[in-house]
Amino acid sequence: MVNTMETKQKYIYLGLGVVILAIYGVILLVIFFGKSNSGLLQTSTSPTPIPSPTPLGAQTKPPLSYDQKSVDRLSQLLKERTAISPSGSAIRASLAQSLGSKSGVLQKTSEYTLRYIQAADVFQAEITTINIAQAKLLATAYLKAKGLSQDGICHLPLVFYLSKKTAVALSGKALTFSPIPEGC
């Protein structure tokens, strides 16, 4: 049993490492090859046009910020995988088994989409509305209605993230996002 848990943790760390390396690779590709290569083939010696000044009000929206304490807590929950109560474990297993123990959507509403991710053995809730607090409340209420306690929800673990559309809609707002349920 311990060996299986260690193997799962190794796969999780390996998967996270691959994702991080892929992100770094994309960033490096954008940095090095993001500019058009047509400039290398140009034979014209025309001067580079002078850029026009940016108007004072035309600023780009800053990206959404994440609450570092909750990100650290999420990392701890993912790393430690503390056992939940026997009834919580049974409910967790039944949720996964309802999908044939494969990845899939457990619940979809206009506010969120709750998924089980089999490879990482986690539950994710994609928030699809700008009302983040309401979406988190509804997603956790769904799991509580299935019989999980607040502690059980924290140790599923349940990870929240914003859909691309929601993140774009909220960029530039004075908002700090937490990827874990309230009370975790």
N, C-alpha and C positions, 0 to 999 in steps of 0.2 A: 504494500500500500504506500509506504513512504517512498519507495523507488519510483512508483507511478507518479506521485506528486512532484518529486524532483524532476522527472522527465517532462511533465507538463510545464513546470516552471522554466526548464531549459528551453523548451519550444516557445514559450511566451517571450522569454528574453531574446531568443534568436529572432523571432518574428518582429519584435520591437526594434531590434538592431537593424534588420533588413529594411524596415520602413524608414528609420532615421537615415540610414545610408542612402536610400533612394531619394529622400527629400534633399539631402546635401548634394547628391549628384545632379538633381534637377536645378538646384540653385546655382551650382557651378556652371552647368550648361547655359543657363540664362545669362549669367555674368559674362562668360567667355564668348558665347555665340549669339547673344541676344541682339546685337547690332547687325544690321544688314550687311551681308558680304558683298553687296554690289559696290560698295566704296572701294574694295580692294581691286576690282576690275575696271574702275573708272580710269580713263586716260585723259579726261578733261582736266585742265588746270584752273577752272573757274573758282573764284573765292567762295568760302563757306559763308552762307547768309548769316547775318546777325540775328540772334533770336530776339523776339519781341518780349518786352517785360510782362510778367504775370500781374494781372490786376490784383489789388489788395484783397478783395473778397473771394478770389478764386483759389482756395486752398483745398488740398486733397483731404479726404476724411481719414482720420487715424484709424488703425485697425482696432478691433475689440480687445479689451484687456482681460486677462484671466486672473482670478484670485489665487495667488501663489500658495497660500496655506491650504486651500482645498485641492490644488493640483498635487501638492506634497502628500496630502491625506489620501488622495486617490492612488498615488504611487504606492503608498504603504498598504492600502487595502488590496491592491493587485499583487503586491509582492508577498505579503504574509498569508493571504487566503485563510484567515481565521475561520474555524468551523462554526457553523450556525447551529441552532438547536435542532434536535432530531425532527421536529415537525417542520421547521424551516427547510431542512435538507430534503424532506419528502416533498414539500411544495415546490421547491426549486427543481427537483428531479421530474415532477409531474409536468411542470411548465416546459422543460426541455423535451420530455417525451411526447408532449402534445404536438411537437414538430418532428416527431420521429427521431429525436436526438440529433437533429441536423439544424443548421442555421436557418432562421426564418423570422417572419413577422408574427408576433404574438397579438398585438393590438395596434390598430391604426385609427386615429381620429384626426380632426382638423387641427389639433394642437400639437400632437406628437405621434411618432411611430416607435413602438417598442419592439425591439428585436433581441433574439438570442443569437449569439455568435459562438458557434460550436468550437471552432479552432482555438479561440482564446478563452473559451468557457466563461463568457461575460454576458451581461444583459446591457443593451444600449438603448437609450431613448433619444431619438432625433427630434429636437424641438423645431416645429414648423410654423410658429407664430411669434410675434414680437412680445407677447405676454408670457415671458419666461416663467415667472412665478406660478401662473395658472397652469401652464403645461407641466411643470414639475409636480405640482399638487395633484393634478389629475393622473399622471403616470404612477406616482406612489400610491394614490388612492386605489388604482386598479390592482396593484400588487397586494395592498392591504386587504382588499376585498377577496383576494385569492387565499388569504390566511397568513400572510407574512407580517411579522412585527417590523417596527422601524429598524431595529438592529439587524434583522434578517434581510431587509432591503439593502442596508449598507454593505452587508457582507455577501450579497449575491455574487459579485458586486454589480451595482447599477451605475452606469456612466452616462451622463447627459452630454449632448453636443448640439450645436446649432446647424440647421440646414444652411446651405450656401445662400439661399434667398433671404433667410432670416438674418444671417450674419451681415449681409450687404445692407439690409434695411436698418440694422442697428449700428453700423459702423459710423463713427463720428459722434456717437452719443456718449455721455459720461456714464458708462456702464462697465461694471466688473463682473464677469461671468464665472460661475462656479460649476464645475463638471460633476459634482456629487450631489446627492439628495440632501435636502435640508435636514439637519440633525445628525449628520454623519461626521 
